[in-house]
């Protein structure tokens, strides 16, 4: 309803969905709940995931199939979130042909440097970087940061034992 008010349009529901709107050109906007099992079978010309980093992976899987028949467009809008899940993968996978836009809070003229400094104190470095600087960070029960795990499987990074078995002794 906020979008419709901003555009000066009347709010008319589609008669089926509680969170819906019918635009003057008869296009429908439907707000769906965040549950994969109840969101299958909708064809879509445009699918928007708001705060995509916090959308469960099964919901992503269920809803992206909505675009198959229509060749519709997909928008993922979000702050960064954790170093896991579909949004992190989509953002970082260079083979996926996305147009990516990154705007940090430091680039927003409405947010003062003083406010950002205060938020940094309130939230701590990791949460501040995720929420205001668009950086994916370790979160929750993640004990080992993703960059450490990636380096563990990177053959170009020398190992601490230079390829020798750990039990190797130089006699």
Backbone as CSV, one residue per row, in Angstrom:
resi,resn,N_x,N_y,N_z,CA_x,CA_y,CA_z,C_x,C_y,C_z
1,UNK,0.819,-1.200,0.000,0.000,0.000,0.000,0.862,1.262,0.000
2,UNK,2.059,1.197,0.607,2.943,2.363,0.617,3.340,2.755,-0.806
3,UNK,3.677,1.764,-1.621,4.057,2.024,-3.007,2.903,2.678,-3.758
4,UNK,1.717,2.143,-3.584,0.556,2.696,-4.288,0.279,4.131,-3.861
5,UNK,0.359,4.401,-2.549,0.164,5.772,-2.065,1.209,6.706,-2.647
6,UNK,2.468,6.244,-2.684,3.555,7.061,-3.228,3.298,7.403,-4.688
7,UNK,2.755,6.447,-5.435,2.461,6.658,-6.854,1.116,7.344,-7.087
8,UNK,0.358,7.579,-6.009,-0.951,8.211,-6.139,-2.001,7.300,-6.742
9,UNK,-1.849,5.987,-6.547,-2.782,5.016,-7.116,-3.719,4.472,-6.050
10,UNK,-4.961,4.145,-6.413,-5.868,3.546,-5.430,-5.435,2.112,-5.112
11,UNK,-5.719,1.683,-3.892,-5.383,0.313,-3.501,-6.592,-0.576,-3.736
12,UNK,-6.466,-1.446,-4.718,-7.513,-2.399,-5.043,-6.903,-3.793,-5.011
13,UNK,-7.438,-4.660,-4.154,-6.936,-6.036,-4.066,-7.462,-6.871,-5.220
14,UNK,-6.807,-8.020,-5.426,-7.226,-8.894,-6.529,-8.399,-9.792,-6.164
15,UNK,-8.851,-9.773,-4.914,-9.984,-10.584,-4.489,-9.608,-11.997,-4.090
16,UNK,-8.347,-12.358,-4.241,-7.892,-13.705,-3.890,-6.851,-13.655,-2.772
17,UNK,-5.877,-12.786,-2.934,-4.746,-12.725,-2.017,-4.870,-11.534,-1.076
18,UNK,-4.617,-11.770,0.200,-4.715,-10.704,1.198,-3.729,-9.575,0.896
19,UNK,-2.488,-9.940,0.547,-1.468,-8.947,0.253,-1.297,-8.852,-1.258
20,UNK,-2.200,-8.116,-1.882,-2.182,-7.987,-3.331,-2.640,-6.598,-3.727
21,UNK,-2.359,-6.264,-4.975,-2.827,-5.002,-5.537,-2.993,-5.198,-7.033
22,UNK,-4.020,-4.569,-7.577,-4.235,-4.565,-9.016,-3.950,-3.148,-9.500
23,UNK,-3.028,-3.048,-10.433,-2.643,-1.745,-10.973,-3.608,-1.325,-12.075
24,UNK,-3.598,-0.054,-12.452,-4.518,0.415,-13.502,-4.404,-0.354,-14.818
25,UNK,-3.229,-0.923,-15.136,-3.094,-1.697,-16.373,-3.468,-3.165,-16.176
26,UNK,-4.072,-3.487,-15.033,-4.536,-4.821,-14.649,-3.413,-5.773,-14.237
27,UNK,-2.180,-5.286,-14.156,-1.086,-6.109,-13.616,-1.341,-6.315,-12.125
28,UNK,-0.987,-7.511,-11.650,-1.190,-7.820,-10.232,0.145,-7.868,-9.508
29,UNK,0.150,-7.314,-8.306,1.259,-7.466,-7.378,0.769,-8.375,-6.269
30,UNK,1.537,-9.415,-5.980,1.127,-10.357,-4.936,2.268,-10.498,-3.945
31,UNK,1.986,-10.256,-2.673,2.944,-10.483,-1.604,2.729,-11.892,-1.070
32,UNK,3.761,-12.718,-1.131,3.635,-14.116,-0.717,4.336,-14.351,0.618
33,UNK,3.836,-15.289,1.420,4.490,-15.606,2.687,5.812,-16.335,2.459
34,UNK,6.669,-16.317,3.451,7.996,-16.920,3.333,8.027,-18.408,3.587
35,UNK,7.119,-19.171,2.987,7.054,-20.617,3.180,7.070,-21.283,1.812
36,UNK,8.075,-22.119,1.561,8.246,-22.722,0.235,7.061,-23.584,-0.185
37,UNK,6.507,-24.356,0.716,5.458,-25.317,0.348,4.183,-24.666,-0.151
38,UNK,3.910,-23.433,0.244,2.664,-22.784,-0.182,2.881,-21.807,-1.335
39,UNK,4.081,-21.740,-1.863,4.385,-20.757,-2.906,4.816,-21.396,-4.212
40,UNK,4.206,-22.470,-4.575,4.549,-23.136,-5.833,3.439,-22.901,-6.848
41,UNK,3.831,-22.854,-8.117,2.840,-22.796,-9.186,2.432,-21.410,-9.627
42,UNK,3.033,-20.364,-9.106,2.710,-19.014,-9.560,3.580,-18.657,-10.756
43,UNK,2.996,-18.315,-11.904,3.829,-17.771,-12.981,4.123,-16.303,-12.664
44,UNK,5.315,-15.845,-13.008,5.665,-14.464,-12.686,6.463,-13.844,-13.823
45,UNK,6.155,-12.585,-14.106,6.946,-11.820,-15.070,8.088,-11.100,-14.368
46,UNK,7.910,-10.815,-13.094,8.935,-10.183,-12.275,8.827,-10.766,-10.879
47,UNK,9.937,-11.237,-10.364,9.995,-11.800,-9.022,10.995,-10.963,-8.233
48,UNK,10.555,-10.396,-7.108,11.417,-9.549,-6.286,11.578,-10.194,-4.920
49,UNK,12.811,-10.442,-4.533,13.121,-10.923,-3.183,13.644,-9.739,-2.385
50,UNK,12.833,-9.230,-1.486,13.235,-8.133,-0.611,13.980,-8.727,0.577
51,UNK,15.117,-8.145,0.949,16.025,-8.682,1.969,16.346,-10.147,1.659
52,UNK,16.840,-10.356,0.451,17.108,-11.693,-0.083,18.065,-12.506,0.774
53,UNK,18.988,-11.858,1.473,19.945,-12.599,2.306,19.258,-13.337,3.446
54,UNK,18.036,-12.967,3.748,17.307,-13.567,4.871,16.159,-14.454,4.416
55,UNK,16.061,-14.674,3.105,15.043,-15.566,2.548,15.596,-16.995,2.605
56,UNK,14.841,-17.942,3.152,15.334,-19.333,3.228,15.583,-19.928,1.842
57,UNK,16.636,-20.719,1.734,16.988,-21.343,0.458,15.841,-22.132,-0.173
58,UNK,15.034,-22.901,0.588,13.924,-23.633,-0.047,12.901,-22.705,-0.716
59,UNK,12.704,-21.512,-0.168,11.776,-20.558,-0.785,12.348,-20.046,-2.107
60,UNK,13.634,-19.775,-2.130,14.325,-19.386,-3.375,14.125,-20.446,-4.448
61,UNK,14.337,-21.696,-4.086,14.204,-22.802,-5.033,12.776,-22.894,-5.567
62,UNK,11.799,-22.784,-4.678,10.394,-22.907,-5.081,9.959,-21.754,-5.982
63,UNK,10.351,-20.544,-5.657,9.839,-19.392,-6.393,10.560,-19.104,-7.700
64,UNK,11.838,-19.415,-7.798,12.527,-19.122,-9.058,11.960,-19.942,-10.213
65,UNK,11.344,-21.066,-9.910,10.683,-21.849,-10.966,9.517,-21.070,-11.586
66,UNK,9.003,-20.047,-10.896,7.898,-19.226,-11.407,8.271,-18.473,-12.669
67,UNK,9.564,-18.315,-12.903,10.026,-17.530,-14.046,10.276,-18.383,-15.285
68,UNK,10.236,-19.696,-15.142,10.601,-20.595,-16.241,9.725,-20.398,-17.476
69,UNK,8.432,-20.352,-17.315,7.524,-20.260,-18.462,7.440,-18.851,-19.028
70,UNK,7.677,-17.847,-18.200,7.508,-16.461,-18.642,8.799,-15.799,-19.091
71,UNK,9.939,-16.455,-18.796,11.242,-15.818,-19.029,11.284,-14.464,-18.319
72,UNK,10.669,-14.436,-17.125,10.564,-13.204,-16.358,11.883,-12.759,-15.762
73,UNK,11.843,-11.608,-15.135,13.035,-11.022,-14.534,13.047,-11.283,-13.037
74,UNK,14.241,-11.223,-12.477,14.444,-11.513,-11.068,15.269,-10.392,-10.450
75,UNK,14.778,-9.841,-9.349,15.521,-8.826,-8.606,15.773,-9.361,-7.211
76,UNK,17.017,-9.271,-6.767,17.381,-9.604,-5.400,17.849,-8.304,-4.755
77,UNK,17.141,-7.877,-3.728,17.445,-6.626,-3.046,17.734,-6.974,-1.593
78,UNK,18.895,-6.535,-1.081,19.201,-6.955,0.277,20.419,-6.254,0.840
79,UNK,20.478,-6.236,2.183,21.752,-5.999,2.835,22.519,-7.311,2.708
80,UNK,23.772,-7.339,3.134,24.622,-8.484,2.817,24.191,-9.785,3.498
81,UNK,24.186,-9.867,4.796,23.839,-11.108,5.475,25.053,-11.985,5.743
82,UNK,24.793,-13.254,5.958,25.842,-14.213,6.319,26.555,-14.734,5.075
83,UNK,27.671,-15.398,5.295,28.479,-15.959,4.212,27.962,-17.328,3.809
84,UNK,26.664,-17.426,3.602,26.051,-18.689,3.200,24.707,-18.380,2.557
85,UNK,24.116,-19.381,1.949,22.790,-19.229,1.369,22.834,-18.775,-0.076
86,UNK,21.663,-18.785,-0.703,21.569,-18.508,-2.130,21.993,-17.087,-2.476
87,UNK,21.671,-16.101,-1.628,22.012,-14.718,-1.975,23.528,-14.524,-1.984
88,UNK,24.198,-15.071,-0.997,25.663,-14.992,-0.963,26.245,-15.663,-2.203
89,UNK,25.720,-16.810,-2.564,26.204,-17.532,-3.741,25.957,-16.730,-5.019
90,UNK,24.750,-16.211,-5.176,24.411,-15.459,-6.388,25.262,-14.191,-6.506
91,UNK,25.511,-13.527,-5.388,26.294,-12.291,-5.411,27.744,-12.575,-5.800
92,UNK,28.297,-13.675,-5.334,29.723,-13.951,-5.512,30.065,-14.826,-6.708
93,UNK,29.098,-15.464,-7.315,29.377,-16.377,-8.435,29.493,-15.584,-9.733
94,UNK,30.705,-15.438,-10.237,30.938,-14.605,-11.423,30.353,-15.206,-12.696
95,UNK,30.101,-16.511,-12.724,29.535,-17.131,-13.936,28.061,-16.793,-14.118
96,UNK,27.406,-16.325,-13.084,25.989,-15.962,-13.174,25.908,-14.538,-13.715
97,UNK,25.208,-14.330,-14.830,25.226,-13.030,-15.514,24.301,-11.985,-14.881
98,UNK,24.615,-11.574,-13.676,23.827,-10.563,-12.990,24.392,-9.172,-13.261
99,UNK,23.535,-8.191,-13.168,23.978,-6.811,-13.021,23.897,-6.540,-11.528
100,UNK,25.028,-6.205,-10.937,25.096,-6.028,-9.485,25.306,-4.552,-9.154
101,UNK,24.594,-4.086,-8.145,24.750,-2.725,-7.652,25.063,-2.806,-6.168
102,UNK,26.074,-2.084,-5.735,26.443,-2.065,-4.323,26.530,-0.609,-3.881
103,UNK,25.715,-0.261,-2.891,25.728,1.090,-2.349,25.833,0.974,-0.834
104,UNK,26.910,1.502,-0.283,27.100,1.438,1.165,26.460,2.655,1.824
105,UNK,26.288,2.582,3.120,25.700,3.694,3.866,26.585,4.931,3.808
106,UNK,27.889,4.748,3.624,28.783,5.902,3.526,28.541,6.695,2.249
107,UNK,27.861,6.087,1.270,27.548,6.759,0.010,26.171,7.412,0.030
108,UNK,25.450,7.252,1.123,24.088,7.795,1.224,24.139,9.171,1.894
109,UNK,23.737,10.229,1.179,23.817,11.573,1.765,22.866,11.795,2.949
110,UNK,21.887,10.919,3.109,20.933,11.072,4.225,21.479,10.543,5.545
111,UNK,22.607,9.803,5.511,23.170,9.223,6.728,24.470,9.949,7.053
112,UNK,24.498,10.579,8.201,25.671,11.374,8.580,26.804,10.482,9.079
113,UNK,28.036,10.943,8.932,29.175,10.202,9.489,29.047,9.991,10.999
114,UNK,28.446,10.938,11.683,28.254,10.814,13.134,27.284,9.677,13.460
115,UNK,26.224,9.574,12.670,25.269,8.485,12.875,25.919,7.136,12.609
116,UNK,26.744,7.058,11.575,27.442,5.807,11.275,28.407,5.430,12.391
117,UNK,29.108,6.408,12.936,30.041,6.140,14.037,29.286,5.614,15.250
118,UNK,28.123,6.189,15.511,27.295,5.736,16.629,26.808,4.301,16.404
119,UNK,26.358,3.998,15.186,25.895,2.649,14.867,27.021,1.626,14.997
120,UNK,28.232,2.021,14.608,29.390,1.127,14.731,29.613,0.757,16.198
121,UNK,29.450,1.738,17.091,29.590,1.464,18.532,28.474,0.553,19.036
122,UNK,27.247,0.825,18.592,26.094,0.033,19.040,26.186,-1.421,18.591
123,UNK,26.536,-1.624,17.324,26.436,-2.950,16.705,27.695,-3.798,16.813
124,UNK,28.843,-3.176,16.922,30.098,-3.920,16.825,30.505,-4.002,15.365
125,UNK,31.765,-4.357,15.128,32.341,-4.285,13.790,31.659,-5.208,12.773
126,UNK,31.455,-6.479,13.116,30.895,-7.428,12.145,29.472,-7.053,11.737
127,UNK,28.617,-6.764,12.706,27.229,-6.401,12.374,27.174,-5.070,11.620
128,UNK,28.009,-4.107,12.016,28.047,-2.826,11.310,28.469,-3.025,9.859
129,UNK,29.527,-3.808,9.643,30.006,-4.047,8.277,28.951,-4.718,7.419
130,UNK,28.193,-5.629,8.007,27.142,-6.320,7.261,25.987,-5.368,6.956
131,UNK,25.526,-4.634,7.942,24.330,-3.801,7.779,24.585,-2.502,7.023
132,UNK,25.774,-1.934,7.157,26.015,-0.609,6.581,27.057,-0.580,5.462
133,UNK,27.937,-1.581,5.385,29.000,-1.560,4.385,28.873,-2.674,3.350
134,UNK,27.752,-3.395,3.362,27.462,-4.426,2.361,28.498,-5.539,2.357
135,UNK,29.000,-5.928,3.515,29.981,-7.002,3.600,29.334,-8.245,4.191
136,UNK,29.468,-9.360,3.493,29.004,-10.632,4.030,29.936,-11.005,5.186
137,UNK,29.364,-11.382,6.319,30.179,-11.685,7.496,29.777,-13.030,8.091
138,UNK,30.671,-13.561,8.906,30.345,-14.760,9.677,29.202,-14.392,10.612
139,UNK,28.276,-15.295,10.792,27.133,-14.988,11.650,26.679,-16.230,12.386
140,UNK,26.043,-16.021,13.525,25.453,-17.115,14.289,26.470,-18.159,14.685
141,UNK,26.149,-19.439,14.450,27.009,-20.518,14.918,28.220,-20.781,14.027
142,UNK,28.444,-19.946,13.016,29.583,-20.148,12.124,30.865,-19.889,12.915
143,UNK,31.614,-20.947,13.177,32.816,-20.860,14.004,34.020,-20.420,13.184
144,UNK,34.162,-20.952,11.986,35.306,-20.649,11.137,34.839,-19.760,9.988
145,UNK,35.425,-18.565,9.853,35.015,-17.681,8.757,35.221,-18.341,7.394
146,UNK,34.344,-18.033,6.453,34.367,-18.641,5.133,35.699,-18.443,4.421
147,UNK,36.312,-17.264,4.577,37.587,-17.038,3.883,38.676,-17.998,4.367
148,UNK,38.640,-18.412,5.634,39.599,-19.396,6.142,39.345,-20.770,5.522
149,UNK,38.067,-21.143,5.424,37.721,-22.425,4.809,38.136,-22.459,3.342
150,UNK,37.879,-21.366,2.626,38.257,-21.317,1.213,39.767,-21.441,1.040
151,UNK,40.537,-20.814,1.914,41.996,-20.916,1.824,42.462,-22.336,2.115
152,UNK,41.741,-23.073,2.951,42.135,-24.436,3.285,42.076,-25.351,2.058
153,UNK,41.234,-25.006,1.082,41.090,-25.822,-0.115,41.744,-25.186,-1.338
154,UNK,42.509,-24.124,-1.129,43.177,-23.417,-2.217,44.605,-23.942,-2.337
155,UNK,44.907,-24.645,-3.435,46.227,-25.239,-3.618,47.330,-24.211,-3.826
156,UNK,46.967,-22.980,-4.153,47.992,-21.959,-4.357,48.514,-21.386,-3.040
157,UNK,47.806,-21.651,-1.942,48.247,-21.178,-0.625,49.111,-22.259,-0.004
158,UNK,50.372,-21.926,0.350,51.236,-22.965,0.938,50.700,-23.427,2.286
159,UNK,50.816,-24.724,2.527,50.365,-25.254,3.812,51.470,-25.073,4.841
160,UNK,51.099,-25.193,6.109,52.069,-24.970,7.175,53.158,-26.028,7.194
161,UNK,52.911,-27.182,6.631,53.912,-28.259,6.663,54.557,-28.491,5.296
162,UNK,54.399,-27.557,4.358,54.997,-27.618,3.027,54.764,-28.950,2.320
163,UNK,53.614,-29.544,2.470,53.266,-30.767,1.772,53.782,-32.039,2.408
164,UNK,54.498,-31.946,3.508,55.005,-33.133,4.194,53.924,-33.676,5.114
165,UNK,53.890,-34.966,5.321,52.923,-35.502,6.286,53.156,-34.870,7.656
166,UNK,52.117,-34.716,8.423,52.221,-34.078,9.731,53.158,-34.848,10.647
167,UNK,53.207,-36.159,10.520,54.040,-36.961,11.402,55.502,-36.990,10.967
168,UNK,55.816,-36.302,9.853,57.179,-36.299,9.314,58.176,-35.737,10.331
169,UNK,59.289,-36.399,10.490,60.364,-35.924,11.351,61.620,-35.829,10.527
170,UNK,62.316,-34.755,10.667,63.584,-34.576,9.966,64.694,-35.127,10.844
171,UNK,65.298,-36.251,10.459,66.338,-36.878,11.293,67.693,-36.670,10.712
